[in-house]
Amino acid sequence: MLITLKSAILKFLLWFVVLTALMALLKWGFMAYNSDIYAAYSWGQWWQVLWSGLKMDMSVAGYLTIIPGVLIIAQLWAHPRNKVIPLISKIYCWLAGVLIAGTAVADAVLYPFWGFKLDMTPLFYFSTSPSAAMASVSGWFVFLGILVWLVIGVALGFVLWYSAGCRKVKCKLERRAASTGVMVLLIAALFLPIRGSVTVSTMNPSRAYFSTDMRLNHAAVNPAFSLLYSAAHQGGDDEQFHFMDDAEAARIFAQSLRVDSIGGKVPCGNPQGVLSTPRPDIYIIILESFSAHLMPSLGGEPVTMGLDSIARSGLSFTKAFASGFRTDRAIPAILSGYPSMPTQSAMKDIARCERIPSLSQELVEEGYECAYYYGGDANFTNMLAFLRAAGFAKVVSDKDFPISERLSKWGVHDHLVLEKALQDALERHPSRHFTVIQTSSSHEPFEVPYSNPRFPDKRRNALAYTDSCVTTFVNALRKDTNWANTLVILVPDHYSVYPQGLTDPLARHHVPLVLTGGALQFKGQVDTPVDHTAIAATVLGMMGLPHDQLRFSRDAFDPGTAAAALFSSPGFFGWVTPTDTLVYDYDQRLFTISHSNDTATARRRMLATIQTLYSDFAHRQ
């Protein structure tokens, strides 16, 4: 019995150890693939990545060892010549190898673009529009990625099979019950590595964090665990971000909206003097991947000089922050004044999202006609459903252009979309119009019908292309007789693809927010901290319309409203006021940046705002 039991235990342990070792070594593969990020790190730091993420690798290995444990028990009771159980074991080896390889390859490939670990976001994007989700990469890149995935998956399957899967376990009839009992105990013992401890703290991504350098922490996190953790926390995040009693959070959040609570009055004077007409035609141009780092007037490089010129002659917010990290987070923030949630997309849950009031709905009540222009697939990330619920009767997308003009991976190039929007603007009957134009050409893979000798690299060239298209559009509006009745707002959707390698959360989210138009009377620079969510309330405030229904949107021109910007990416929230700068890492549950005149109060206001946001979304049934 001891010999048989030892063979069963050995096979079980080999499954666990080999799975753990393979996933640990794949971390070095992740770092090697992203060598432009990790080449400067020492071998000691590479070993730290391996060691720090080992418990998480063991957790995933624990999950994956449950089925082999059950198969070992089945082998104890099966006929010695049974071929079904070995076949199932072999299939499981290759299936486990392919799954492990798939998460590792996807994580390594996506990380340079996104800067965070693999989660459910790619699946959400792919499920809403596969073509749009794959538009950032070439067909060859996808083919090579799939090929590498399958090669690595098959290789891992071979290792698993020949190290553990093919081992046989035999047992005499009278000893099977005892051996089975031991195996059941071993399977139950997997609870420890799966959970990560016997304390109240369970396994979570922060267990792998060992450095103040987020890139090293990201390398240590197991991508399969990150994906599973994200899937398990879809919805119900109001509990994850519950820091205090709900009534206390609501009270603190309400206080944080008042100027006498935070301090820092808006230096813009009377909001009634910002516009020359109370009901202008309004344009919002959402700039794909632009940032403050592309404009000299905001301390950046001379890349998007058209936008820079518009900012210098109009109204420019110098401390504006992108609410989130992707377009599906930006659109509700811009149009509904609803902050980005890093753990879930409001647009994914359209049943809740459509219950959030929006700027466009308020303008429809004022007799405005609302139109949205986008050169790609309007179904991507449930965009069309959100826009219809928000009151956009006219949505122009790729299907409204001839096939010959759908030349970009993202659909129609920006100059054609802006030309279409301009043509419609100049030809429509006199009325009140709210028009949103979303650009897309300055997105990976940066293939644009434009070549600027100043920018030999594709990223800056694509950004300069979109900048030239937008500048042409604004200049054409300027020449129109309706310019005196026009307000134009230009804002990026999220932080830029250039410069690469930004790790500072404030620098990554720093974006321009520019207002221009003949209806705009107030010009210059505003140093008040704002984010995307300020746009809706600020526009309504300039028009003398109420915006209490936009719960999280702050009017930047209202002296009675406290200035504050809230922004987020997977892993953290940021909070900026005239006196506070905070960054909260919610995986580690600690503040990584904390500068304030009153730290305790500032932190409670930030956490109360986050809690109120998640609670608000959870209860929009």
CORLIN-V762259 format. One line per field, one symbol per residue. psi: psi as a letter, one per 40 degrees, with the letter a starting at -180 (. if undefined). burial: b if it has 9 or more other ideal C-beta (glycine too) atoms within 8 Angstrom, else e. A space follows every 10 residues. Layout:
# CORLIN-V762259
psi = ???
burial = ???
This chain:
# CORLIN-V762259
psi = dddddddddd dddddddddd dddddddddd dddfdddede iidddddddd ddeddddddd dddeeddddd ddddddeiid eheddddddd dddddddddd dddddddddd ddddeiihae ddddddddgd dddedeiidd dddddddddd dddddddddd dedddehihi iideeddddd ddddddddee dddddeieae hihidedehe iehddddddd hhdddddddd ddfhieeddd fheiiddddd dddddeeide ddigihfeah deediehegi hhhhhhhhei ieeehdeeea igcgdddddd ddebhhhefi hhdaeidddd dddddefhih hdeihdedgd dddeehiidd dddddeeihh ihhheaheeh ffddddddde ehdhhhadee iideegeide bhiddddddd ddddddeiih ahhhhhhhie dfihefhigi hhedgdiddd dddddddddd ddddddddei eedefhhhhh hidiiiehii ehdhddddeh iihhhaideh dhiaihehhi adeddddddd ddefiifddg dehhheehee hhhihhiiih diiihhieei hihhhedefi hdhghidgdd dddddddddd ddddddddeg .
burial = beebbebbbb bbebbbbbbb ebbbbbbbbb beebeebbee eeeebbebbb ebbbbbbbbb bbbbbbebbb bbbbbbebee ebeebbebbb ebbbbbbbbb bbbbbbbbbb bbeeebbbbb bbebbbebbe ebbbbebeee ebeebeebbb ebbbbbbbbb beebbbbebe beeebbebbb ebbbebbeeb ebbbbbeeee eebbbbbbbe beebbbbbbb bbbbbbbbbb eebbeebbeb bbebebebbb ebbebbbbbe bbbbebebee beebbeeeeb bbbbbbbbbb bbbbbbebeb eebbbbbbbb beebbbbebb bbbbbbbbbb bbbbbbbbbb bbbbbbbbbb ebbbebebbb bbbbebebbb bbbbbbbbeb bbbbbbbebb bbeebbbbee beeebbebeb bbbbbbbbeb bbebbeeeee ebbbbbbbbb bbbebbebeb eeeebeeebb bbbbbbbbbb bbbbebbeeb eebbbbbbbb bbbbbbbbee ebeebbebbb bbbbbbbbbb ebeeebebbb bbbbbbbbbb bbbeeebeeb ebbbbbbbee bbbbbbbbbb bbbbbbbbbb bbbbbbbeee bbbbebeeee ebbbbbbbbb bbbbbbbbeb e
